[in-house]
């Protein structure tokens, strides 16, 4: 398995874990009554959400790179079969 495919799996799992965690943190913040505490949590929850989204998107980019690499190999192999006849 290519390294990009392994990294894709790891990044997608990490991104999903971060997104699930931030969902529960948002649910916890929604239950708070103190405005100062809500503001304090909200200052780091938005970047935390964006970090999770970044992990997911980077995983998608690595998946596309893996697909491109596999298609490149298949194209070169088919071309070799046509040209060399083997």
C-alpha positions as CSV (number, residue, x, y, z in Angstrom):
1,X,0.0,0.0,0.0
2,X,1.4,3.4,-0.9
3,X,2.5,5.8,1.9
4,X,-0.1,8.3,0.7
5,X,-2.9,5.8,1.2
6,X,-1.7,5.1,4.7
7,X,-1.5,8.8,5.5
8,X,-4.9,9.3,4.0
9,X,-6.4,6.7,6.4
10,X,-4.7,8.2,9.4
11,X,-5.6,11.8,8.6
12,X,-9.2,11.0,7.9
13,X,-9.5,9.1,11.2
14,X,-7.8,12.0,13.1
15,X,-10.0,14.6,11.3
16,X,-13.2,12.7,12.1
17,X,-12.1,12.3,15.8
18,X,-11.4,16.0,16.1
19,X,-14.8,16.8,14.5
20,X,-16.7,14.5,16.9
21,X,-14.8,15.9,19.8
22,X,-15.6,19.5,18.8
23,X,-19.2,18.6,18.5
24,X,-19.3,17.4,22.1
25,X,-17.4,20.5,23.2
26,X,-20.0,22.7,21.5
27,X,-22.8,20.8,23.2
28,X,-21.1,21.3,26.5
29,X,-20.6,25.0,25.8
30,X,-24.3,25.3,24.8
31,X,-25.2,24.1,28.3
32,X,-23.2,26.8,30.1
33,X,-24.8,29.9,31.5
34,X,-21.8,32.2,32.2
35,X,-21.1,34.5,29.2
36,X,-17.4,34.8,30.0
37,X,-16.9,31.1,30.1
38,X,-18.8,30.7,26.8
39,X,-16.6,33.4,25.2
40,X,-13.5,31.7,26.5
41,X,-14.4,28.3,25.1
42,X,-15.6,29.8,21.9
43,X,-12.2,31.4,21.2
44,X,-10.5,28.1,20.8
45,X,-13.5,26.0,19.5
46,X,-13.6,27.7,16.1
47,X,-9.9,27.1,15.4
48,X,-10.3,23.5,16.7
49,X,-13.1,23.0,14.2
50,X,-11.0,24.4,11.4
51,X,-8.1,22.2,12.3
52,X,-10.4,19.1,12.1
53,X,-11.6,20.3,8.7
54,X,-8.1,20.8,7.5
55,X,-7.1,17.3,8.5
56,X,-10.1,15.9,6.6
57,X,-9.3,18.0,3.5
58,X,-5.7,17.1,3.5
59,X,-6.7,13.4,3.8
60,X,-8.9,13.9,0.7
61,X,-5.9,15.5,-1.2
62,X,-3.8,12.5,-0.3
63,X,-6.5,10.1,-1.5
64,X,-6.6,11.9,-4.8
65,X,-2.9,11.7,-5.1
66,X,-3.0,8.0,-4.5
67,X,-5.7,7.6,-7.2
68,X,-3.6,9.7,-9.6
69,X,-0.6,7.5,-8.9
70,X,-2.5,4.3,-9.5
71,X,-4.0,5.6,-12.7
72,X,-0.6,6.7,-13.9
73,X,0.7,3.2,-13.3
74,X,-2.2,1.6,-15.1
75,X,-1.8,4.0,-18.1
76,X,1.9,3.3,-18.4
77,X,1.3,-0.5,-18.1
78,X,-1.5,-0.4,-20.8
79,X,0.8,1.7,-23.1
80,X,3.6,-0.8,-22.5
81,X,1.3,-3.7,-23.5
82,X,0.3,-1.9,-26.7
83,X,3.8,-0.8,-27.8
84,X,5.8,-3.9,-26.8
85,X,3.0,-6.4,-27.1
86,X,3.9,-8.2,-23.9
